[in-house]
């Protein structure tokens, strides 16, 4: 196994990855403009990508970055754009939190939560009633959401649980201090209120999955697996541009979405201009007075990719690996480079195509392989992996992996599973929203909903064996908010309205959903208003460079209605236009005892497959596995 790192240099492409020099330059510009005072922190930092038409035209692009500044002492915040090309502040406006929402929660605020709680007489009294030493309690501050509390309007808040940690190496998630929650004002650094519904025994089970005594004797019958490529890898990476087989694309990274893919093309034909996970929400199902508000937008409220792991060869990644570093900004605006944030490698993926012919005696087989581009990020108790796969036959797939530790309670019951003695894990969902800015052979695209149709017995179907399919063009944004339908095999074709293949059919790519449940919360709920994107499996919008995030720009304490429901109010024409697909997919998690004390990976995702994009199988030219025969 080998690994190399991408050299760090100032990018020459408008979509190039952020460099440390650029982060430093942004800070210098903001400082010179007087926008960085003693109490100001970065709540968000990411490249401000140029509009698509500018990039596709090859015109020179101003290299810009978007920074959300938060003044800790007052709670005021500013949405700011800086050009590092001209070294000036392009724009800056103050946010209206009550209407627009708050900037994300940042590390600087996590750091003082325990001190704030331990200064609250009500919090200390609740712990004393339970016989718990406050110094043993680890506070978990969580996004507050928006509920019918007029006194919270416009204020920057968090809600905090406590977990008892019995010793320094003890995983506190095993010991929730239940029946207790604190509402915290992050600006004043005070506790607004403590809700205590009564003493609940703290579970005594161990969650120390890394303790050999908990693990048990190691399974020693497994032999090593070595992945080798004697002639080296088959892909190249240069300044973020990746070439592999017939694939050509660029990779990017930012702290909100994590890994982004750009200008994805196959055999010099564009397929998708930009692909990312634009949002994810984790709504919980326990309606208890201390838990009803639990729902987390890991992208929009926490900028979860800022915590991306530095991946390790042989552990996270196996084979002939190419790593890319990712540079973001810390709370003070200084560059923070995550080493080995992105992993790239090839994987064998079984048989690509095969046939043994009874007439000619021909016996042919080819092996499939895929290029894997991935990153992993921990956020609180969970860890998420995002794996983009590119296949030799033109298929694109996204697989999201959820692992880590389930969020725990001490109240197993109607809405939680007992996963260990006295330890509960509330039911919840992990709902992701992929933003797929499509360019199927160009920007003149349309979307058709295609599904199987039963044909009743009749004159045209006397034996009842016939079935067909229907295709419905989604012509306006108001019409293009769609549910999945696994029973009819519903898929969505993105076609080019100006180009056809050799058979006269429109060239296209098909989005295949897994068809699992979308948002299960009631339509009248607060979380439904704030995460409306997750209530439908598909939304289609006309491309707008300002419409980037499924739940809107400022998700934290946003009152609702932002993002996709706001975008489609224009009800724009979609037929033959530059379209963006937003696909909701995910997991509905009823935890199992087997998910404790650390959860085996669970999987979700979707697939994009060519349909009429090629005139025939595009992988006929793949050579046999070995020129001297298989072995």
C-alpha positions in Angstrom: 0.0 0.0 0.0 1.2 3.5 -0.8 0.0 7.0 -0.3 1.0 10.4 -1.7 -0.2 13.9 -0.8 -1.3 16.7 -3.1 1.2 19.6 -3.0 -0.2 22.8 -1.6 -0.2 25.7 -4.0 -2.3 28.7 -4.9 -5.0 27.4 -7.3 -5.2 28.6 -10.9 -8.8 27.4 -11.5 -11.9 29.3 -10.4 -13.2 26.1 -8.7 -9.8 25.1 -7.3 -9.5 24.0 -3.7 -8.9 26.6 -1.0 -5.3 27.3 -0.1 -3.7 28.5 3.2 -2.5 31.6 1.4 -6.1 32.5 0.4 -7.4 32.0 4.0 -4.7 34.3 5.3 -5.5 36.9 2.6 -9.2 36.9 3.5 -8.3 37.5 7.1 -6.0 40.3 6.2 -8.6 42.0 4.1 -11.3 41.8 6.9 -8.8 43.0 9.5 -7.8 46.0 7.3 -11.5 46.8 6.9 -12.0 46.9 10.7 -14.3 43.9 10.7 -12.3 41.7 13.0 -12.5 42.9 16.6 -11.6 41.2 19.8 -15.0 39.4 20.1 -15.6 38.6 16.4 -15.3 35.0 15.3 -15.8 33.2 12.0 -19.0 31.2 12.0 -18.7 30.2 8.3 -16.0 30.3 5.7 -16.2 28.8 2.1 -15.3 29.7 -1.5 -17.9 31.8 -3.2 -18.0 30.0 -6.5 -18.5 32.0 -9.7 -21.7 31.6 -11.6 -21.8 28.5 -13.9 -22.0 30.4 -17.2 -18.8 32.3 -16.3 -16.9 29.1 -15.5 -18.2 27.2 -18.5 -17.2 30.1 -20.8 -13.6 30.0 -19.5 -13.7 33.7 -18.6 -11.3 34.9 -15.9 -13.0 34.6 -12.5 -12.6 36.8 -9.4 -11.5 34.5 -6.6 -14.0 35.2 -3.7 -14.8 33.8 -0.3 -17.9 34.0 1.9 -17.4 34.6 5.6 -20.1 34.9 8.2 -18.8 36.9 11.2 -20.3 36.5 14.7 -19.7 39.0 17.5 -19.8 36.8 20.6 -20.4 39.7 23.0 -23.5 41.0 21.3 -24.8 38.2 19.1 -24.7 40.4 16.0 -23.6 38.8 12.7 -22.6 39.8 9.2 -22.7 37.9 5.9 -19.6 39.0 4.1 -17.9 38.4 0.7 -14.2 39.0 0.2 -12.2 39.0 -3.0 -8.7 37.8 -2.7 -8.1 38.8 -6.3 -8.7 42.5 -5.7 -8.1 42.2 -1.9 -11.3 44.0 -0.9 -14.6 43.5 0.9 -17.1 43.0 -1.9 -20.2 43.1 0.3 -21.2 42.9 4.0 -24.7 43.0 5.5 -26.0 42.4 9.0 -28.3 39.4 9.5 -31.8 39.7 11.0 -31.8 36.6 13.3 -35.6 36.6 14.0 -36.4 36.4 10.3 -33.4 34.8 8.7 -32.0 32.6 11.4 -28.6 32.5 13.2 -25.1 31.6 12.1 -24.0 28.1 12.9 -22.9 27.1 16.4 -19.1 27.3 16.6 -16.3 25.7 18.7 -15.8 28.9 20.8 -19.3 28.5 22.1 -19.0 24.7 22.8 -16.0 25.5 25.0 -17.8 27.5 27.7 -21.1 25.5 28.0 -20.0 23.5 31.1 -18.9 26.6 32.9 -22.3 28.3 32.2 -24.2 25.3 33.4 -22.1 24.9 36.5 -22.8 28.6 37.4 -26.6 27.9 37.3 -28.1 27.2 40.8 -31.0 25.3 39.1 -28.7 23.0 37.2 -26.6 22.3 40.2 -29.7 21.7 42.3 -30.9 19.1 39.8 -27.6 17.3 39.8 -27.5 17.4 43.6 -31.0 15.8 43.7 -29.5 13.0 41.6 -26.4 12.6 43.8 -24.2 13.5 40.8 -20.9 15.5 41.1 -21.1 18.4 38.6 -17.4 17.9 37.7 -18.3 14.5 36.3 -20.9 15.7 33.9 -20.1 16.4 30.3 -22.4 18.9 28.7 -23.6 18.5 25.2 -24.9 21.8 23.7 -27.3 21.2 20.9 -29.1 23.4 18.3 -32.2 24.9 19.8 -34.6 25.0 16.9 -37.6 27.3 16.9 -40.7 26.7 19.0 -43.5 28.7 20.5 -41.4 30.6 23.0 -41.7 34.4 22.2 -39.0 35.2 24.7 -36.5 33.3 22.5 -37.1 35.2 19.3 -34.0 36.8 17.9 -31.7 35.4 20.6 -28.8 33.0 20.1 -29.6 29.9 22.1 -28.6 26.2 22.6 -30.2 23.5 24.7 -27.9 21.2 26.7 -28.0 17.7 28.1 -25.7 16.2 30.6 -23.9 12.8 30.5 -21.9 11.4 33.4 -18.3 10.5 32.8 -17.0 8.0 35.4 -13.4 8.4 34.5 -11.2 10.0 31.9 -11.4 7.2 29.4 -15.1 6.6 30.0 -17.5 7.1 27.1 -20.1 9.4 28.7 -22.8 8.5 26.1 -23.5 5.4 28.2 -24.6 7.5 31.2 -27.3 10.1 30.2 -28.6 12.2 33.0 -32.2 12.0 31.9 -35.2 14.1 32.8 -33.1 17.2 32.6 -32.3 19.9 30.0 -31.0 23.4 30.2 -31.8 26.3 27.8 -28.7 28.4 27.4 -28.3 32.0 26.1 -25.0 31.8 24.2 -24.5 35.5 24.0 -25.2 36.3 27.7 -23.7 33.0 28.8 -26.5 32.4 31.2 -29.1 29.6 31.7 -32.5 30.8 30.8 -34.3 27.8 32.3 -33.8 24.3 33.6 -36.5 21.7 32.9 -36.4 18.9 35.4 -39.1 16.2 35.0 -37.8 14.1 37.8 -35.0 11.8 38.8 -34.3 8.9 36.4 -31.6 6.3 37.3 -28.4 6.9 35.3 -27.6 3.8 33.3 -24.6 1.9 34.7 -23.8 0.0 31.5 -20.4 0.4 29.9 -20.0 2.1 26.6 -16.3 1.7 26.4 -16.1 -0.1 23.1 -12.3 0.5 23.0 -11.7 -1.3 26.3 -10.3 -4.8 25.7 -12.4 -6.1 28.6 -15.6 -4.9 26.8 -14.4 -6.1 23.4 -13.5 -9.6 24.5 -10.7 -11.8 23.0 -9.7 -10.7 19.5 -11.0 -12.8 16.6 -7.6 -14.2 15.4 -8.8 -16.3 12.5 -8.9 -13.4 10.0 -6.0 -13.4 7.5 -4.6 -10.2 6.1 -6.0 -8.7 2.9 -3.5 -6.8 0.8 -4.6 -4.6 -2.2 -1.8 -4.1 -4.7 -1.4 -2.4 -8.0 2.0 -3.3 -9.2 2.0 -0.8 -12.1 0.5 2.0 -9.9 -2.9 3.6 -9.9 -4.8 4.4 -13.1 -5.9 7.9 -12.2 -4.1 11.3 -12.1 -4.8 14.3 -9.9 -3.5 17.7 -10.9 -4.5 20.9 -9.0 -7.8 19.2 -8.0 -8.6 17.9 -11.5 -9.1 14.1 -11.6 -8.8 11.9 -14.7 -9.6 8.2 -14.7 -10.5 6.1 -17.6 -13.0 8.2 -19.5 -13.9 10.3 -16.5 -12.8 13.9 -16.0 -13.8 16.0 -13.0 -12.7 18.4 -10.3 -12.9 17.9 -6.6 -13.5 20.6 -3.9 -14.1 20.9 -0.2 -15.8 23.3 2.1 -16.7 23.1 5.8 -20.5 23.0 5.2 -20.9 20.4 2.5 -17.5 18.7 2.8 -16.5 17.0 -0.5 -17.9 18.5 -3.7 -17.5 17.2 -7.2 -17.4 19.7 -10.2 -17.7 19.5 -14.0 -18.1 15.7 -14.1 -17.7 14.5 -17.7 -17.5 11.1 -19.4 -15.6 10.8 -22.7 -15.5 14.6 -22.9 -19.3 14.9 -22.5 -20.6 16.8 -19.5 -22.9 15.0 -17.1 -23.1 17.0 -13.9 -21.7 20.5 -13.2 -21.7 20.2 -9.4 -22.6 17.4 -7.0 -22.7 17.7 -3.2 -24.6 16.9 0.0 -26.2 20.3 0.6 -27.9 19.5 3.9 -28.8 16.7 6.3 -31.2 16.7 9.2 -31.5 14.2 12.0 -35.0 14.5 13.6 -35.7 12.5 16.7 -39.1 10.9 17.6 -39.2 11.2 21.4 -41.9 13.7 22.4 -40.8 13.9 26.0 -40.7 17.4 27.6 -36.9 17.3 27.7 -36.5 15.9 24.2 -39.2 17.0 21.8 -36.9 19.7 20.3 -34.2 17.3 19.3 -33.4 17.7 15.6 -30.0 18.6 14.1 -29.0 20.0 10.7 -25.5 18.8 10.7 -24.5 20.8 7.6 -26.3 24.1 8.2 -26.2 24.3 12.0 -22.8 22.8 12.7 -20.7 23.0 9.5 -19.9 19.4 10.2 -17.1 19.0 7.6 -14.9 21.3 9.6 -14.3 18.2 11.8 -13.4 15.9 8.9 -11.0 13.1 9.9 -7.4 12.9 8.8 -7.6 9.5 7.1 -5.2 6.7 7.8 -3.8 4.2 5.3 -4.7 0.7 6.1 -7.5 1.7 8.5 -9.8 4.2 6.7 -8.4 3.5 3.3 -7.0 0.4 1.7 -4.9 0.1 -1.4 -2.9 2.4 -3.6 -4.2 5.7 -2.1 -4.0 9.3 -3.2 -4.8 11.8 -0.5 -5.9 15.4 -0.7 -5.6 17.9 2.1 -8.5 20.3 2.8 -8.0 23.9 4.0 -10.6 25.7 6.0 -10.6 28.6 8.5 -10.8 28.3 12.3 -12.9 30.5 14.5 -10.3 33.3 14.4 -9.9 33.2 10.6 -6.6 31.4 10.6 -5.9 28.6 8.1 -6.6 25.1 9.3 -5.4 22.3 7.0 -7.0 18.9 7.5 -4.3 16.4 6.3 -5.5 13.5 4.2 -9.1 14.8 4.4 -10.0 13.3 1.0 -9.2 9.7 0.0 -9.0 8.5 -3.6 -8.5 5.0 -4.8 -9.6 2.3 -7.2 -11.6 -0.8 -6.2 -12.4 -4.0 -8.0 -16.2 -4.3 -8.1 -16.9 -7.8 -9.5 -18.1 -8.6 -13.0 -18.7 -5.8 -15.4 -20.2 -7.9 -18.2 -20.0 -11.5 -19.1 -21.4 -14.0 -21.7 -20.8 -17.6 -22.6 -22.5 -18.2 -26.0 -24.1 -21.6 -26.9 -23.8 -21.0 -30.7 -20.3 -19.5 -31.1 -18.6 -20.9 -28.1 -17.5 -17.4 -27.2 -16.6 -16.9 -23.5 -16.0 -13.3 -22.6 -15.9 -11.6 -19.2 -14.7 -8.2 -18.0 -14.3 -6.9 -14.5 -15.9 -3.8 -13.2 -13.9 -1.3 -11.1 -14.7 2.0 -9.6 -12.9 5.2 -8.6 -13.7 6.0 -5.0 -13.6 9.6 -3.7 -14.5 9.9 0.0 -14.2 11.7 3.3 -15.3 10.9 6.9 -16.4 13.3 9.5 -17.4 12.9 13.2 -20.1 15.2 14.6 -21.0 14.7 18.2 -21.9 11.1 18.7 -22.2 10.0 15.1 -19.6 9.6 12.3 -20.5 9.9 8.7 -18.7 8.8 5.6 -19.5 10.0 2.1 -18.3 7.9 -0.8 -18.7 9.0 -4.4 -18.2 6.1 -6.9 -17.5 6.5 -10.6 -17.8 3.3 -12.6 -16.4 2.2 -16.0 -19.9 2.0 -17.6 -20.7 5.7 -16.9 -22.6 5.1 -13.6 -22.2 7.6 -10.7 -23.2 6.5 -7.2 -23.2 8.2 -3.7 -23.0 6.0 -0.7 -23.4 7.6 2.8 -22.2 5.6 5.8 -23.5 6.2 9.3 -21.6 4.8 12.3 -20.4 6.0 15.7 -22.5 6.0 18.9 -26.3 6.3 18.9 -27.7 9.2 21.0 -28.9 7.8 24.3 -31.5 8.3 26.9 -32.4 6.7 30.2 -36.0 6.2 29.3 -36.6 3.3 26.9 -40.3 3.2 26.0 -42.7 3.8 23.2 -40.3 6.0 21.1 -36.9 4.4 22.0 -35.3 1.0 22.0 -33.6 -0.5 25.1 -30.2 -1.2 23.7 -28.5 -2.1 27.1 -29.9 -2.5 30.6 -31.8 0.8 31.4 -30.2 2.5 28.4 -32.5 3.8 25.6 -31.8 5.0 22.1 -34.6 7.2 20.7 -36.0 6.5 17.2 -34.7 9.0 14.6 -34.0 9.6 11.0 -30.9 10.6 9.0 -32.1 12.5 6.0 -29.6 13.8 3.4 -30.2 16.2 0.6 -28.0 15.8 -2.5 -27.8 18.9 -4.8 -27.2 17.7 -8.3 -26.6 20.6 -10.8 -27.1 18.6 -14.0 -25.5 19.3 -17.4 -26.5 16.2 -19.4 -24.6 16.9 -22.6 -25.2 20.6 -22.0 -27.4 22.9 -20.0 -30.7 22.4 -22.1 -32.2 19.7 -19.9 -35.6 18.5 -18.8 -36.8 16.0 -16.2 -39.3 13.1 -16.8 -40.8 10.9 -14.1 -40.8 7.4 -15.4 -42.4 4.4 -13.8 -43.9 0.9 -14.5 -47.6 0.7 -15.4 -49.8 -2.4 -15.1 -51.9 -3.2 -18.2 -55.3 -4.8 -17.5 -56.4 -7.8 -19.5 -58.3 -6.7 -22.6 -58.3 -6.9 -26.3 -54.7 -5.6 -26.5 -53.6 -7.8 -23.6 -55.7 -11.0 -23.7 -53.4 -13.0 -21.5 -52.6 -10.3 -18.9 -48.9 -10.5 -19.3 -48.2 -7.0 -20.7 -46.9 -4.1 -18.7 -45.6 -0.8 -19.8 -44.2 2.4 -18.5 -45.3 6.0 -18.3 -43.2 9.1 -18.7 -44.4 12.4 -17.3 -42.5 15.6 -18.1 -42.1 17.8 -15.0 -42.5 21.2 -16.7 -42.6 23.7 -13.7 -41.1 23.9 -10.3 -44.5 23.6 -8.6 -45.1 20.2 -10.3 -41.6 18.9 -9.6 -41.9 18.2 -5.8 -42.1 14.4 -6.0 -42.3 11.3 -3.7 -40.6 8.1 -4.5 -42.7 5.0 -5.4 -40.8 1.8 -4.9 -43.9 -0.2 -5.9 -43.8 1.2 -9.4 -40.0 1.5 -9.7 -40.3 5.3 -10.1 -37.2 7.0 -11.4 -36.4 10.4 -12.8 -34.8 10.9 -16.2 -32.7 14.0 -16.9 -32.6 14.4 -20.6 -31.1 16.9 -23.1 -33.9 18.5 -25.1 -31.6 19.4 -28.0 -29.5 16.2 -28.5 -30.4 12.6 -29.4 -28.5 9.4 -29.7 -28.1 7.3 -32.8 -31.5 5.8 -32.3 -33.2 9.2 -32.2 -33.8 9.1 -28.5 -32.9 12.0 -26.2 -29.6 11.5 -24.4 -30.1 11.2 -20.6 -29.1 10.1 -17.2 -31.5 8.5 -14.6 -31.7 9.1 -10.9 -32.5 5.9 -9.1 -33.7 6.5 -5.5 -33.7 3.9 -2.8 -37.2 4.8 -1.9 -36.9 4.8 1.9 -39.2 7.1 4.1 -38.8 10.8 3.9 -39.5 13.1 6.9 -42.0 11.4 9.2 -42.7 14.4 11.5 -46.2 15.9 11.3 -46.8 18.6 8.6 -47.8 21.1 11.3 -44.6 20.5 13.3 -41.7 23.0 13.7 -39.2 20.6 12.3 -41.4 20.1 9.2 -41.4 23.9 8.6 -37.7 24.1 8.9 -36.8 20.9 7.1 -39.5 20.9 4.4 -36.9 19.8 1.9 -36.8 16.4 3.6 -40.6 15.9 3.1 -40.1 15.1 -0.6 -37.8 12.7 -2.4 -37.2 15.0 -5.3 -37.3 18.8 -6.0 -36.3 20.3 -9.3 -35.4 24.0 -9.7 -34.0 26.2 -12.3 -30.3 27.0 -11.7 -29.7 30.1 -9.6 -26.2 30.7 -8.2 -27.7 32.1 -5.0 -29.8 28.9 -4.3 -27.2 26.6 -2.8 -28.7 25.0 0.3 -31.8 22.9 0.7 -32.9 24.5 4.0 -31.6 28.0 3.2 -28.4 29.8 4.0 -29.0 30.3 7.7 -30.5 27.2 9.2 -29.7 27.6 12.9 -32.9 29.0 14.6 -34.5 29.7 11.3 -38.3 30.0 11.8 -39.0 27.9 8.7 -39.9 28.2 5.0 -36.4 28.9 3.8 -34.6 26.9 1.1 -36.5 24.8 -1.3 -40.0 25.9 -0.4 -39.0 29.5 -0.9 -37.0 28.7 -4.1 -40.0 27.2 -5.9 -42.4 30.1 -5.2 -41.2 31.6 -8.5 -42.6 28.4 -10.2 -40.1 28.7 -13.0 -40.3 26.8 -16.3 -38.1 23.7 -16.3 -38.5 22.2 -19.8 -35.3 22.6 -21.8 -33.7 24.7 -19.0 -30.6 24.6 -16.8 -32.0 22.4 -14.0 -30.9 21.4 -10.5 -32.1 18.2 -8.9 -32.4 18.0 -5.1 -32.8 14.5 -3.9 -33.7 13.5 -0.3 -32.6 10.0 0.8 -31.7 8.5 4.1 -32.2 6.1 7.0 -35.1 5.7 9.4 -33.3 4.3 12.4 -35.0 2.1 15.0 -31.8 1.3 17.0 -30.9 -2.3 17.8 -29.0 -3.8 20.7 -26.4 -4.6 18.1 -25.9 -0.9 17.6 -24.3 -0.6 21.0 -21.7 0.3 22.2 -20.6 1.4 18.8 -22.8 1.1 15.7 -21.8 -1.0 12.7 -22.0 1.0 9.5 -25.4 1.5 8.0 -25.7 2.5 4.4 -27.9 4.8 2.2 -27.5 6.6 -1.1 -28.6 6.8 -4.7 -27.4 6.1 -8.2 -27.2 8.0 -11.5 -27.1 5.8 -14.5 -26.9 6.6 -18.2 -30.0 5.9 -20.2 -29.6 6.6 -23.9 -26.6 8.8 -23.2 -24.6 6.2 -25.2 -25.5 4.4 -28.4 -24.4 1.0 -26.9 -22.5 -0.4 -23.9 -19.8 2.1 -23.3 -17.6 -0.5 -21.6 -17.0 -2.8 -24.5 -13.4 -1.5 -24.7 -12.4 -2.7 -21.3 -9.6 -5.2 -21.7 -9.6 -8.6 -20.1 -8.3 -8.9 -16.6 -5.1 -10.6 -17.7 -3.7 -10.8 -21.3 -2.6 -14.3 -20.5 -5.9 -15.4 -19.2 -7.6 -15.1 -15.8 -6.0 -16.7 -12.8 
